[in-house]
């Protein structure tokens, strides 16, 4: 059964969270890490609005962003649920899960305050 929850790797030795999963912790090189749950709330660190489709099946414009999560890790994702041209660095966002044709369910982030 698939659950819709945000998780990320956390080193059990130095407690550093990191993304993407690696064989060893990029901070202390320990292989002792586990998947831990994340509240999935953070802010946009950097982004770009993609105006030209990379290939067939992509709807443009869309936002590709690096989101810094409050619990210490960063992930590349899409910002959805708002005008792509309204996204800003520092915008507070929360994870939501979207069904995408050909890829299944993926995490994306939507503004906590959709009026911004």
FIDRENGU-8404 format. One record per atom (N, C-alpha, C, O, CB): residue number from 1; z, x, y; atom name; residue in three letters. Coordinates in nm, 3 decimals, decimal comma. Glycine has a CB too. Layout:
NUM/Z/X/Y/CA/ala
...
This chain:
1/0,000/0,083/-0,118/N/unk
1/0,000/0,000/0,000/CA/unk
1/0,000/0,088/0,125/C/unk
1/0,076/0,184/0,133/O/unk
1/0,121/-0,095/0,000/CB/unk
2/-0,083/0,056/0,219/N/unk
2/-0,090/0,132/0,343/CA/unk
2/-0,002/0,067/0,448/C/unk
2/-0,003/-0,055/0,466/O/unk
2/-0,236/0,143/0,394/CB/unk
3/0,074/0,151/0,517/N/unk
3/0,159/0,099/0,624/CA/unk
3/0,107/0,150/0,757/C/unk
3/0,051/0,259/0,766/O/unk
3/0,307/0,141/0,604/CB/unk
4/0,125/0,071/0,859/N/unk
4/0,081/0,110/0,992/CA/unk
4/0,201/0,168/1,066/C/unk
4/0,275/0,096/1,133/O/unk
4/0,019/-0,011/1,070/CB/unk
5/0,218/0,297/1,053/N/unk
5/0,325/0,366/1,124/CA/unk
5/0,279/0,506/1,159/C/unk
5/0,201/0,568/1,086/O/unk
5/0,455/0,370/1,040/CB/unk
6/0,328/0,554/1,271/N/unk
6/0,293/0,688/1,315/CA/unk
6/0,385/0,788/1,245/C/unk
6/0,507/0,772/1,245/O/unk
6/0,303/0,702/1,470/CB/unk
7/0,326/0,890/1,186/N/unk
7/0,402/0,996/1,122/CA/unk
7/0,340/1,130/1,161/C/unk
7/0,223/1,138/1,196/O/unk
7/0,406/0,979/0,968/CB/unk
8/0,421/1,234/1,153/N/unk
8/0,373/1,368/1,180/CA/unk
8/0,457/1,468/1,104/C/unk
8/0,567/1,436/1,060/O/unk
8/0,376/1,397/1,330/CB/unk
9/0,405/1,590/1,087/N/unk
9/0,480/1,692/1,015/CA/unk
9/0,592/1,751/1,101/C/unk
9/0,575/1,774/1,221/O/unk
9/0,386/1,802/0,970/CB/unk
10/0,707/1,775/1,037/N/unk
10/0,820/1,840/1,103/CA/unk
10/0,873/1,948/1,010/C/unk
10/0,899/1,923/0,893/O/unk
10/0,933/1,737/1,138/CB/unk
11/0,888/2,069/1,065/N/unk
11/0,944/2,181/0,989/CA/unk
11/1,091/2,153/0,963/C/unk
11/1,165/2,121/1,056/O/unk
11/0,925/2,316/1,065/CB/unk
12/1,134/2,165/0,839/N/unk
12/1,273/2,140/0,805/CA/unk
12/1,362/2,261/0,834/C/unk
12/1,485/2,250/0,828/O/unk
12/1,284/2,101/0,659/CB/unk
13/1,301/2,376/0,865/N/unk
13/1,379/2,495/0,897/CA/unk
13/1,403/2,508/1,048/C/unk
13/1,517/2,528/1,090/O/unk
13/1,309/2,619/0,845/CB/unk
14/1,297/2,497/1,129/N/unk
14/1,314/2,516/1,274/CA/unk
14/1,308/2,384/1,352/C/unk
14/1,330/2,382/1,473/O/unk
14/1,207/2,610/1,327/CB/unk
15/1,279/2,273/1,281/N/unk
15/1,272/2,137/1,339/CA/unk
15/1,157/2,117/1,437/C/unk
15/1,154/2,017/1,508/O/unk
15/1,400/2,107/1,410/CB/unk
16/1,062/2,209/1,441/N/unk
16/0,944/2,195/1,526/CA/unk
16/0,851/2,091/1,465/C/unk
16/0,825/2,091/1,345/O/unk
16/0,870/2,331/1,543/CB/unk
17/0,801/2,000/1,550/N/unk
17/0,699/1,905/1,507/CA/unk
17/0,563/1,958/1,551/C/unk
17/0,550/2,018/1,658/O/unk
17/0,725/1,762/1,567/CB/unk
18/0,463/1,937/1,468/N/unk
18/0,331/1,990/1,498/CA/unk
18/0,225/1,896/1,443/C/unk
18/0,249/1,818/1,351/O/unk
18/0,314/2,131/1,439/CB/unk
19/0,108/1,905/1,500/N/unk
19/-0,005/1,825/1,456/CA/unk
19/-0,129/1,907/1,486/C/unk
19/-0,148/1,945/1,602/O/unk
19/-0,009/1,683/1,526/CB/unk
20/-0,209/1,933/1,396/N/unk
20/-0,240/1,873/1,269/CA/unk
20/-0,156/1,938/1,159/C/unk
20/-0,101/2,046/1,179/O/unk
20/-0,390/1,886/1,239/CB/unk
21/-0,147/1,871/1,044/N/unk
21/-0,072/1,930/0,933/CA/unk
21/-0,130/2,067/0,894/C/unk
21/-0,251/2,085/0,889/O/unk
21/-0,074/1,837/0,811/CB/unk
22/-0,043/2,160/0,869/N/unk
22/-0,081/2,295/0,829/CA/unk
22/-0,008/2,331/0,701/C/unk
22/0,087/2,263/0,661/O/unk
22/-0,048/2,398/0,942/CB/unk
23/-0,051/2,436/0,636/N/unk
23/0,016/2,482/0,514/CA/unk
23/0,157/2,531/0,548/C/unk
23/0,252/2,507/0,474/O/unk
23/-0,065/2,595/0,445/CB/unk
24/0,169/2,598/0,662/N/unk
24/0,299/2,647/0,708/CA/unk
24/0,321/2,605/0,852/C/unk
24/0,226/2,576/0,925/O/unk
24/0,308/2,801/0,694/CB/unk
25/0,445/2,603/0,894/N/unk
25/0,481/2,570/1,032/CA/unk
25/0,421/2,675/1,126/C/unk
25/0,439/2,795/1,103/O/unk
25/0,637/2,563/1,050/CB/unk
26/0,350/2,633/1,230/N/unk
26/0,292/2,730/1,322/CA/unk
26/0,395/2,801/1,408/C/unk
26/0,362/2,898/1,476/O/unk
26/0,192/2,662/1,410/CB/unk
27/0,520/2,754/1,406/N/unk
27/0,625/2,815/1,487/CA/unk
27/0,701/2,924/1,410/C/unk
27/0,722/3,034/1,461/O/unk
27/0,722/2,709/1,535/CB/unk
28/0,742/2,892/1,285/N/unk
28/0,826/2,989/1,211/CA/unk
28/0,765/3,032/1,078/C/unk
28/0,824/3,113/1,006/O/unk
28/0,963/2,930/1,186/CB/unk
29/0,649/2,980/1,044/N/unk
29/0,576/3,013/0,922/CA/unk
29/0,640/2,962/0,793/C/unk
29/0,604/3,007/0,685/O/unk
29/0,560/3,161/0,913/CB/unk
30/0,734/2,872/0,804/N/unk
30/0,796/2,814/0,685/CA/unk
30/0,701/2,712/0,623/C/unk
30/0,628/2,643/0,694/O/unk
30/0,932/2,748/0,721/CB/unk
31/0,702/2,705/0,492/N/unk
31/0,623/2,602/0,423/CA/unk
31/0,708/2,478/0,393/C/unk
31/0,663/2,386/0,324/O/unk
31/0,563/2,658/0,292/CB/unk
32/0,829/2,477/0,444/N/unk
32/0,925/2,369/0,421/CA/unk
32/0,914/2,264/0,530/C/unk
32/0,997/2,258/0,621/O/unk
32/1,069/2,425/0,414/CB/unk
33/0,809/2,180/0,521/N/unk
33/0,794/2,073/0,620/CA/unk
33/0,777/1,940/0,549/C/unk
33/0,738/1,933/0,433/O/unk
33/0,675/2,099/0,713/CB/unk
34/0,808/1,832/0,623/N/unk
34/0,798/1,697/0,569/CA/unk
34/0,734/1,606/0,673/C/unk
34/0,735/1,635/0,793/O/unk
34/0,937/1,643/0,529/CB/unk
35/0,678/1,494/0,624/N/unk
35/0,629/1,390/0,713/CA/unk
35/0,749/1,312/0,766/C/unk
35/0,836/1,270/0,689/O/unk
35/0,528/1,295/0,640/CB/unk
36/0,754/1,294/0,899/N/unk
36/0,861/1,216/0,960/CA/unk
36/0,800/1,109/1,050/C/unk
36/0,691/1,125/1,104/O/unk
36/0,958/1,307/1,042/CB/unk
37/0,872/1,001/1,063/N/unk
37/0,824/0,889/1,143/CA/unk
37/0,835/0,920/1,291/C/unk
37/0,928/0,989/1,335/O/unk
37/0,902/0,761/1,110/CB/unk
38/0,741/0,870/1,368/N/unk
38/0,739/0,886/1,513/CA/unk
38/0,739/0,748/1,577/C/unk
38/0,675/0,656/1,525/O/unk
38/0,616/0,970/1,560/CB/unk
39/0,808/0,731/1,689/N/unk
39/0,798/0,604/1,762/CA/unk
39/0,656/0,579/1,814/C/unk
39/0,620/0,464/1,841/O/unk
39/0,898/0,602/1,878/CB/unk
40/0,576/0,684/1,828/N/unk
40/0,439/0,667/1,871/CA/unk
40/0,423/0,633/2,018/C/unk
40/0,331/0,561/2,056/O/unk
40/0,375/0,562/1,789/CB/unk
41/0,513/0,685/2,100/N/unk
41/0,507/0,661/2,244/CA/unk
41/0,497/0,796/2,314/C/unk
41/0,564/0,891/2,275/O/unk
41/0,633/0,580/2,294/CB/unk
42/0,413/0,804/2,417/N/unk
42/0,399/0,929/2,490/CA/unk
42/0,316/0,911/2,615/C/unk
42/0,309/0,802/2,672/O/unk
42/0,336/1,035/2,402/CB/unk
43/0,253/1,021/2,657/N/unk
43/0,170/1,013/2,777/CA/unk
43/0,042/1,094/2,759/C/unk
43/0,037/1,190/2,682/O/unk
43/0,248/1,062/2,900/CB/unk
44/-0,059/1,051/2,833/N/unk
44/-0,188/1,120/2,828/CA/unk
44/-0,172/1,256/2,894/C/unk
44/-0,132/1,267/3,010/O/unk
44/-0,299/1,037/2,899/CB/unk
45/-0,202/1,361/2,818/N/unk
45/-0,196/1,498/2,869/CA/unk
45/-0,330/1,538/2,930/C/unk
45/-0,335/1,600/3,036/O/unk
45/-0,157/1,596/2,756/CB/unk
46/-0,438/1,500/2,862/N/unk
46/-0,573/1,532/2,907/CA/unk
46/-0,667/1,429/2,845/C/unk
46/-0,637/1,371/2,741/O/unk
46/-0,614/1,679/2,868/CB/unk
47/-0,781/1,407/2,909/N/unk
47/-0,875/1,309/2,854/CA/unk
47/-1,015/1,332/2,911/C/unk
47/-1,034/1,403/3,009/O/unk
47/-0,828/1,166/2,885/CB/unk
48/-1,111/1,270/2,845/N/unk
48/-1,246/1,263/2,897/CA/unk
48/-1,302/1,127/2,861/C/unk
48/-1,269/1,071/2,757/O/unk
48/-1,335/1,378/2,840/CB/unk
49/-1,386/1,075/2,946/N/unk
49/-1,456/0,950/2,918/CA/unk
49/-1,594/0,986/2,864/C/unk
49/-1,674/1,048/2,934/O/unk
49/-1,465/0,857/3,046/CB/unk
50/-1,619/0,947/2,741/N/unk
50/-1,747/0,977/2,678/CA/unk
50/-1,845/0,865/2,713/C/unk
50/-1,822/0,749/2,682/O/unk
50/-1,731/0,992/2,523/CB/unk
51/-1,953/0,904/2,778/N/unk
51/-2,053/0,807/2,825/CA/unk
51/-2,178/0,804/2,738/C/unk
51/-2,260/0,712/2,748/O/unk
51/-2,091/0,839/2,968/CB/unk
52/-2,193/0,904/2,653/N/unk
52/-2,313/0,916/2,571/CA/unk
52/-2,272/0,924/2,425/C/unk
52/-2,195/1,013/2,386/O/unk
52/-2,398/1,039/2,613/CB/unk
53/-2,323/0,834/2,344/N/unk
53/-2,285/0,828/2,203/CA/unk
53/-2,323/0,955/2,129/C/unk
53/-2,434/1,006/2,144/O/unk
53/-2,350/0,708/2,136/CB/unk
54/-2,229/1,006/2,048/N/unk
54/-2,256/1,124/1,968/CA/unk
54/-2,357/1,094/1,858/C/unk
54/-2,436/1,180/1,820/O/unk
54/-2,127/1,178/1,907/CB/unk
55/-2,354/0,972/1,807/N/unk
55/-2,449/0,926/1,706/CA/unk
55/-2,445/0,775/1,700/C/unk
55/-2,363/0,711/1,767/O/unk
55/-2,418/0,989/1,567/CB/unk
56/-2,531/0,719/1,621/N/unk
56/-2,534/0,574/1,607/CA/unk
56/-2,399/0,524/1,558/C/unk
56/-2,333/0,589/1,477/O/unk
56/-2,647/0,530/1,509/CB/unk
57/-2,358/0,409/1,608/N/unk
57/-2,231/0,352/1,564/CA/unk
57/-2,117/0,372/1,663/C/unk
57/-2,013/0,308/1,650/O/unk
57/-2,192/0,409/1,433/CB/unk
58/-2,135/0,459/1,760/N/unk
58/-2,033/0,479/1,863/CA/unk
58/-2,063/0,387/1,980/C/unk
58/-2,174/0,385/2,032/O/unk
58/-2,028/0,628/1,909/CB/unk
59/-1,962/0,310/2,021/N/unk
59/-1,978/0,228/2,141/CA/unk
59/-1,925/0,306/2,260/C/unk
59/-1,812/0,355/2,257/O/unk
59/-1,903/0,091/2,126/CB/unk
60/-2,004/0,317/2,363/N/unk
60/-1,964/0,390/2,483/CA/unk
60/-1,947/0,291/2,598/C/unk
60/-2,007/0,183/2,595/O/unk
60/-2,067/0,499/2,519/CB/unk
61/-1,869/0,323/2,698/N/unk
61/-1,787/0,445/2,706/CA/unk
61/-1,660/0,432/2,623/C/unk
61/-1,612/0,321/2,596/O/unk
61/-1,751/0,475/2,853/CB/unk
62/-1,606/0,546/2,582/N/unk
62/-1,475/0,549/2,515/CA/unk
62/-1,399/0,671/2,565/C/unk
62/-1,457/0,766/2,619/O/unk
62/-1,490/0,552/2,360/CB/unk
63/-1,268/0,667/2,546/N/unk
63/-1,181/0,773/2,596/CA/unk
63/-1,133/0,858/2,479/C/unk
63/-1,075/0,807/2,384/O/unk
63/-1,061/0,715/2,674/CB/unk
64/-1,157/0,988/2,487/N/unk
64/-1,102/1,085/2,394/CA/unk
64/-0,990/1,156/2,469/C/unk
64/-1,013/1,209/2,578/O/unk
64/-1,212/1,188/2,341/CB/unk
65/-0,870/1,156/2,412/N/unk
65/-0,754/1,208/2,485/CA/unk
65/-0,662/1,291/2,397/C/unk
65/-0,657/1,274/2,275/O/unk
65/-0,676/1,093/2,546/CB/unk
66/-0,590/1,381/2,462/N/unk
66/-0,476/1,450/2,401/CA/unk
66/-0,353/1,376/2,451/C/unk
66/-0,332/1,366/2,572/O/unk
66/-0,472/1,606/2,436/CB/unk
67/-0,272/1,325/2,359/N/unk
67/-0,151/1,251/2,395/CA/unk
67/-0,030/1,332/2,352/C/unk
67/-0,016/1,368/2,235/O/unk
67/-0,150/1,109/2,330/CB/unk
68/0,058/1,361/2,447/N/unk
68/0,186/1,426/2,418/CA/unk
68/0,286/1,318/2,384/C/unk
68/0,322/1,235/2,468/O/unk
68/0,237/1,513/2,539/CB/unk
69/0,332/1,318/2,258/N/unk
69/0,430/1,218/2,215/CA/unk
69/0,570/1,261/2,257/C/unk
69/0,602/1,380/2,262/O/unk
69/0,423/1,198/2,062/CB/unk
70/0,651/1,163/2,287/N/unk
70/0,787/1,189/2,335/CA/unk
70/0,871/1,269/2,236/C/unk
70/0,964/1,339/2,277/O/unk
70/0,856/1,060/2,366/CB/unk
71/0,840/1,259/2,108/N/unk
71/0,920/1,329/2,008/CA/unk
71/0,865/1,467/1,971/C/unk
71/0,903/1,523/1,868/O/unk
71/0,930/1,245/1,885/CB/unk
72/0,776/1,521/2,055/N/unk
72/0,747/1,663/2,045/CA/unk
72/0,618/1,707/1,980/C/unk
72/0,605/1,825/1,948/O/unk
72/0,851/1,724/1,975/CB/unk
73/0,524/1,620/1,959/N/unk
73/0,396/1,669/1,909/CA/unk
73/0,283/1,607/1,987/C/unk
73/0,301/1,508/2,057/O/unk
73/0,381/1,638/1,760/CB/unk
74/0,166/1,666/1,973/N/unk
74/0,048/1,625/2,048/CA/unk
74/-0,062/1,591/1,950/C/unk
74/-0,080/1,658/1,849/O/unk
74/0,002/1,736/2,147/CB/unk
75/-0,137/1,484/1,981/N/unk
75/-0,250/1,453/1,894/CA/unk
75/-0,372/1,411/1,974/C/unk
75/-0,360/1,354/2,082/O/unk
75/-0,212/1,343/1,796/CB/unk
76/-0,489/1,439/1,918/N/unk
76/-0,615/1,392/1,974/CA/unk
76/-0,636/1,251/1,925/C/unk
76/-0,613/1,221/1,807/O/unk
76/-0,736/1,486/1,935/CB/unk
77/-0,680/1,163/2,014/N/unk
77/-0,691/1,023/1,981/CA/unk
77/-0,782/0,954/2,081/C/unk
77/-0,841/1,018/2,169/O/unk
77/-0,553/0,956/1,977/CB/unk
78/-0,793/0,824/2,068/N/unk
78/-0,863/0,742/2,167/CA/unk
78/-0,761/0,662/2,244/C/unk
78/-0,658/0,623/2,190/O/unk
78/-0,967/0,649/2,100/CB/unk
79/-0,790/0,635/2,372/N/unk
79/-0,712/0,542/2,452/CA/unk
79/-0,794/0,414/2,458/C/unk
79/-0,911/0,416/2,497/O/unk
79/-0,679/0,599/2,597/CB/unk
80/-0,732/0,304/2,419/N/unk
80/-0,801/0,176/2,409/CA/unk
80/-0,721/0,070/2,485/C/unk
80/-0,610/0,096/2,531/O/unk
80/-0,820/0,133/2,260/CB/unk
81/-0,779/-0,048/2,498/N/unk
81/-0,706/-0,159/2,558/CA/unk
81/-0,700/-0,156/2,709/C/unk
81/-0,617/-0,223/2,770/O/unk
81/-0,568/-0,160/2,506/CB/unk
82/-0,790/-0,079/2,771/N/unk
82/-0,795/-0,071/2,917/CA/unk
82/-0,933/-0,022/2,958/C/unk
82/-1,012/0,021/2,875/O/unk
82/-0,682/0,023/2,974/CB/unk
83/-0,960/-0,030/3,086/N/unk
83/-1,086/0,023/3,140/CA/unk
83/-1,087/0,174/3,118/C/unk
83/-0,996/0,243/3,165/O/unk
83/-1,102/-0,011/3,293/CB/unk
84/-1,187/0,227/3,046/N/unk
84/-1,190/0,372/3,022/CA/unk
84/-1,181/0,455/3,150/C/unk
84/-1,124/0,564/3,150/O/unk
84/-1,317/0,408/2,948/CB/unk
85/-1,236/0,404/3,259/N/unk
85/-1,232/0,478/3,385/CA/unk
85/-1,099/0,462/3,458/C/unk
85/-1,079/0,523/3,564/O/unk
85/-1,346/0,431/3,475/CB/unk
86/-1,008/0,383/3,403/N/unk
86/-0,876/0,366/3,462/CA/unk
86/-0,770/0,454/3,399/C/unk
86/-0,656/0,457/3,445/O/unk
86/-0,833/0,224/3,451/CB/unk
87/-0,806/0,527/3,293/N/unk
87/-0,711/0,617/3,227/CA/unk
87/-0,677/0,731/3,321/C/unk
87/-0,764/0,781/3,393/O/unk
87/-0,768/0,671/3,093/CB/unk
88/-0,551/0,772/3,321/N/unk
88/-0,506/0,881/3,407/CA/unk
88/-0,411/0,975/3,331/C/unk
88/-0,341/0,932/3,239/O/unk
88/-0,436/0,826/3,533/CB/unk
89/-0,410/1,101/3,370/N/unk
89/-0,313/1,196/3,316/CA/unk
89/-0,174/1,145/3,353/C/unk
89/-0,150/1,105/3,467/O/unk
89/-0,337/1,343/3,370/CB/unk
90/-0,084/1,148/3,257/N/unk
90/0,052/1,099/3,278/CA/unk
90/0,070/0,952/3,243/C/unk
90/0,182/0,903/3,242/O/unk
90/0,091/1,121/3,420/CB/unk
91/-0,040/0,881/3,214/N/unk
91/-0,031/0,739/3,177/CA/unk
91/0,052/0,725/3,050/C/unk
91/0,030/0,796/2,952/O/unk
91/-0,173/0,679/3,156/CB/unk
92/0,148/0,634/3,052/N/unk
92/0,232/0,609/2,935/CA/unk
92/0,155/0,521/2,836/C/unk
92/0,096/0,420/2,874/O/unk
92/0,366/0,541/2,977/CB/unk
93/0,156/0,562/2,710/N/unk
93/0,080/0,494/2,606/CA/unk
93/0,164/0,479/2,479/C/unk
93/0,261/0,552/2,458/O/unk
93/-0,049/0,569/2,576/CB/unk
94/0,124/0,383/2,396/N/unk
94/0,190/0,360/2,268/CA/unk
94/0,085/0,343/2,160/C/unk
94/-0,025/0,294/2,185/O/unk
94/0,284/0,235/2,274/CB/unk
95/0,119/0,385/2,040/N/unk
95/0,025/0,378/1,929/CA/unk
95/-0,001/0,233/1,890/C/unk
95/0,086/0,147/1,897/O/unk
95/0,077/0,456/1,808/CB/unk
96/-0,124/0,210/1,849/N/unk
96/-0,161/0,086/1,781/CA/unk
96/-0,269/0,124/1,681/C/unk
96/-0,332/0,229/1,695/O/unk
96/-0,211/-0,026/1,883/CB/unk
97/-0,288/0,042/1,585/N/unk
97/-0,380/0,077/1,477/CA/unk
97/-0,502/-0,014/1,482/C/unk
97/-0,489/-0,136/1,496/O/unk
97/-0,311/0,068/1,339/CB/unk
98/-0,619/0,047/1,471/N/unk
98/-0,743/-0,027/1,481/CA/unk
98/-0,828/-0,007/1,357/C/unk
98/-0,833/0,102/1,299/O/unk
98/-0,821/0,015/1,605/CB/unk
99/-0,894/-0,113/1,316/N/unk
99/-0,987/-0,106/1,204/CA/unk
99/-1,121/-0,059/1,259/C/unk
99/-1,175/-0,120/1,351/O/unk
99/-1,001/-0,245/1,132/CB/unk
100/-1,175/0,048/1,202/N/unk
100/-1,304/0,102/1,246/CA/unk
100/-1,401/0,100/1,128/C/unk
100/-1,367/0,147/1,019/O/unk
100/-1,288/0,245/1,302/CB/unk
101/-1,520/0,048/1,149/N/unk
101/-1,619/0,045/1,041/CA/unk
101/-1,648/0,186/0,989/C/unk
101/-1,672/0,278/1,067/O/unk
101/-1,749/-0,022/1,089/CB/unk
102/-1,645/0,201/0,860/N/unk
102/-1,679/0,329/0,798/CA/unk
102/-1,565/0,429/0,791/C/unk
102/-1,575/0,527/0,717/O/unk
102/-1,791/0,390/0,870/CB/unk
103/-1,457/0,408/0,867/N/unk
103/-1,346/0,504/0,865/CA/unk
103/-1,213/0,440/0,827/C/unk
103/-1,117/0,511/0,797/O/unk
103/-1,333/0,571/1,000/CB/unk
104/-1,205/0,309/0,828/N/unk
104/-1,081/0,240/0,794/CA/unk
104/-0,991/0,224/0,916/C/unk
104/-1,038/0,213/1,029/O/unk
104/-1,007/0,317/0,686/CB/unk
105/-0,862/0,222/0,891/N/unk
105/-0,764/0,203/0,998/CA/unk
105/-0,727/0,338/1,059/C/unk
105/-0,693/0,432/0,987/O/unk
105/-0,637/0,132/0,945/CB/unk
106/-0,734/0,347/1,191/N/unk
106/-0,704/0,472/1,260/CA/unk
106/-0,605/0,446/1,373/C/unk
106/-0,602/0,337/1,430/O/unk
106/-0,834/0,537/1,316/CB/unk
107/-0,522/0,547/1,405/N/unk
107/-0,432/0,532/1,519/CA/unk
107/-0,508/0,551/1,650/C/unk
107/-0,594/0,639/1,661/O/unk
107/-0,315/0,632/1,510/CB/unk
108/-0,477/0,469/1,746/N/unk
108/-0,528/0,482/1,882/CA/unk
108/-0,411/0,452/1,974/C/unk
108/-0,306/0,407/1,927/O/unk
108/-0,652/0,385/1,910/CB/unk
109/-0,427/0,475/2,101/N/unk
109/-0,316/0,453/2,194/CA/unk
109/-0,360/0,360/2,306/C/unk
109/-0,472/0,371/2,358/O/unk
109/-0,264/0,588/2,252/CB/unk
110/-0,271/0,268/2,342/N/unk
110/-0,298/0,173/2,449/CA/unk
110/-0,193/0,190/2,556/C/unk
110/-0,080/0,229/2,526/O/unk
110/-0,300/0,028/2,396/CB/unk
111/-0,227/0,161/2,682/N/unk
111/-0,129/0,173/2,791/CA/unk
111/-0,008/0,084/2,767/C/unk
111/-0,020/-0,029/2,720/O/unk
111/-0,194/0,138/2,925/CB/unk
112/0,110/0,137/2,801/N/unk
112/0,231/0,055/2,796/CA/unk
112/0,227/-0,049/2,906/C/unk
112/0,280/-0,159/2,889/O/unk
112/0,358/0,142/2,810/CB/unk
113/0,164/-0,016/3,019/N/unk
113/0,145/-0,109/3,129/CA/unk
113/-0,005/-0,128/3,147/C/unk
113/-0,069/-0,049/3,217/O/unk
113/0,213/-0,056/3,261/CB/unk
114/-0,063/-0,232/3,083/N/unk
114/-0,209/-0,248/3,087/CA/unk
114/-0,266/-0,279/3,224/C/unk
114/-0,388/-0,280/3,240/O/unk
114/-0,248/-0,356/2,994/CB/unk
115/-0,182/-0,305/3,323/N/unk
115/-0,233/-0,331/3,458/CA/unk
115/-0,264/-0,203/3,533/C/unk
115/-0,324/-0,208/3,640/O/unk
115/-0,134/-0,413/3,537/CB/unk
116/-0,223/-0,089/3,479/N/unk
116/-0,246/0,039/3,548/CA/unk
116/-0,380/0,095/3,513/C/unk
116/-0,416/0,203/3,562/O/unk
116/-0,138/0,139/3,514/CB/unk
